Amino acid sequence: MVAHALADRLATFITAPDENQLATLLGSVRETVLLQAQAREISAGDFACTVLAAWLGETASVIVHIGDGAAALSLDAEQHFSLPENGEYANQTWFLTSDDWREHLHISQFSGRATRLVMMTDGVQPFALNRRGDALFSPFIDPVLRYVQQVSEAEGSEALRATLDDPRTWAITGDDKTLLVALRHEA
């Protein structure tokens, strides 16, 4: 529900949305979630989710982030990161449904044409980020990027699914594993 609402609303922007527009957008999505919880007579916590979303335009990009997960955006030769926000404990994070969600909303705006975006849930971080957790782990991500650049989207998606579902990745972490790789192909 949250992913679809965010994607649909972000897609309406022709130019990069500013911080106020994004906070308003997320507040609206949050309100929808809270109303759904109320209508179903369940706790809003049952819909708890972190947020990691991106808007990519021709000359600007924006990453929106609440909680864990990570994103790496490539602009020309530069890498920019949106890193997870965890609390006092490694498994503590913040959610869109939290009362203090706005305090944990991080919006990163970039000028320039994005050529690559890598986004991941916290279950992918142990093998896709370096030990410090502040950069992509080249021995994992470089072969992934080379492969997905050479095959169709369907083949790349299937290969990523198989990699993330491999027993070796489950041995590293039992957490959810989602990895998005978006590449801009020049015409």
C-alpha positions in Angstrom: 0.0 0.0 0.0 2.7 2.5 1.0 5.0 1.6 -1.9 2.2 2.0 -4.5 1.0 5.3 -3.0 4.5 6.7 -2.9 5.3 5.6 -6.4 2.1 7.0 -7.8 2.5 10.3 -6.1 6.2 10.8 -6.9 5.4 10.1 -10.5 3.2 13.2 -10.7 6.2 15.5 -10.2 7.7 16.9 -13.4 10.5 18.7 -11.6 12.3 17.6 -8.4 10.0 18.0 -5.4 11.2 20.1 -2.6 11.3 19.1 1.1 7.9 20.6 1.9 6.3 18.8 -1.0 7.9 15.5 0.0 7.0 15.9 3.7 3.4 16.7 2.7 3.3 13.8 0.4 4.6 11.4 3.1 2.2 12.9 5.6 -0.7 12.1 3.2 0.5 8.5 2.7 0.9 8.1 6.4 -2.7 9.4 7.0 -4.0 6.9 4.4 -2.2 4.1 6.3 -3.6 5.2 9.7 -7.1 5.4 8.2 -6.7 1.9 6.8 -5.6 0.6 10.2 -8.6 2.3 11.9 -11.0 0.9 9.3 -9.7 -2.6 9.8 -9.7 -2.1 13.6 -6.0 -3.0 13.9 -3.0 -1.2 15.3 -1.2 1.3 13.0 1.9 -0.6 14.1 0.6 -3.6 12.0 1.4 -1.4 9.0 4.8 -0.2 10.3 7.3 0.3 7.4 10.4 2.1 6.7 10.6 4.3 3.7 13.3 4.4 1.0 12.1 6.1 -2.2 13.7 8.1 -5.1 12.7 10.5 -7.7 15.0 10.7 -10.7 14.8 13.5 -13.3 16.9 14.6 -16.2 18.8 17.2 -14.1 18.0 16.4 -10.5 17.4 13.5 -8.1 15.9 13.2 -4.7 16.1 10.3 -2.1 13.5 10.1 0.7 14.4 8.0 3.7 13.0 7.0 7.0 14.6 4.2 9.0 16.8 1.4 7.8 17.8 0.3 4.3 20.3 2.2 2.1 20.6 3.8 -1.2 23.6 4.6 -3.5 23.1 7.2 -6.3 25.6 7.7 -9.0 25.9 11.1 -10.6 28.6 11.2 -13.2 31.6 9.7 -11.4 30.4 10.6 -7.9 28.6 8.3 -5.5 26.1 9.6 -3.0 24.6 7.6 -0.1 21.5 7.6 2.0 22.5 5.4 4.9 20.2 3.7 7.5 19.2 5.4 10.6 19.2 3.0 13.5 18.8 3.7 17.1 20.7 2.8 20.2 20.4 -0.9 19.2 21.3 -2.4 15.9 17.8 -3.7 15.3 16.0 -0.4 16.3 14.7 1.8 13.5 11.9 4.3 12.8 8.8 3.9 10.7 6.4 6.0 8.7 3.7 5.1 11.2 5.8 6.3 14.2 4.5 9.4 16.0 8.0 11.0 15.5 8.3 10.0 11.8 8.9 13.6 10.7 12.0 13.9 13.0 13.5 10.9 11.2 12.6 11.9 7.6 15.8 12.4 5.6 15.6 14.1 2.2 18.7 14.2 0.0 18.6 16.4 -3.1 21.1 16.2 -5.9 21.8 18.2 -9.0 22.9 16.4 -12.1 21.9 13.4 -14.2 21.7 10.2 -12.2 23.2 7.2 -14.1 22.6 4.5 -11.5 20.6 3.9 -8.4 21.0 1.0 -6.0 18.5 0.7 -3.1 18.3 -2.1 -0.6 16.4 -3.2 2.5 18.3 -3.9 5.7 18.5 -7.7 4.9 20.8 -6.9 2.0 23.1 -4.5 3.8 25.3 -7.2 5.5 26.7 -8.3 2.1 26.1 -5.3 -0.2 27.6 -2.6 2.1 31.2 -2.5 3.4 32.0 -3.3 7.0 31.6 0.3 8.1 28.2 0.3 6.3 29.0 3.6 4.5 29.7 2.4 0.9 28.8 -0.4 -1.5 30.8 -3.6 -1.0 32.6 -3.9 -4.4 33.1 -7.7 -4.4 29.3 -8.1 -4.2 27.9 -5.2 -6.1 30.4 -4.9 -9.0 29.6 -8.4 -10.5 25.9 -7.7 -10.0 26.1 -4.4 -11.8 28.2 -5.9 -14.7 25.7 -8.7 -15.1 22.5 -6.6 -15.1 24.0 -4.3 -17.7 24.5 -7.2 -20.1 21.1 -9.0 -19.8 17.4 -8.1 -20.1 15.5 -6.7 -17.2 13.7 -10.0 -16.7 16.9 -12.0 -16.7 18.5 -9.5 -14.3 15.5 -9.6 -12.0 15.5 -13.4 -11.9 19.2 -13.5 -11.2 18.9 -11.0 -8.3 15.9 -13.0 -6.9 17.9 -16.2 -7.0 20.9 -14.5 -5.4 18.8 -13.0 -2.6 17.0 -16.3 -2.0 20.2 -18.4 -1.9 20.7 -20.4 1.3 24.1 -18.6 1.7 22.4 -15.2 2.0 19.8 -16.6 4.5 22.8 -17.9 6.5 24.0 -14.3 6.7 20.7 -12.8 7.8 17.1 -14.0 8.0 15.8 -10.5 7.4 13.8 -9.4 4.4 15.9 -8.9 1.3 15.0 -6.5 -1.5 17.6 -5.1 -3.9 16.7 -2.6 -6.6 19.2 -1.7 -9.3 18.2 1.1 -11.7 20.4 2.0 -14.7 20.0 4.9 -17.1 20.6 3.8 -20.6 21.7 6.6 -22.9 19.8 6.7 -26.2 
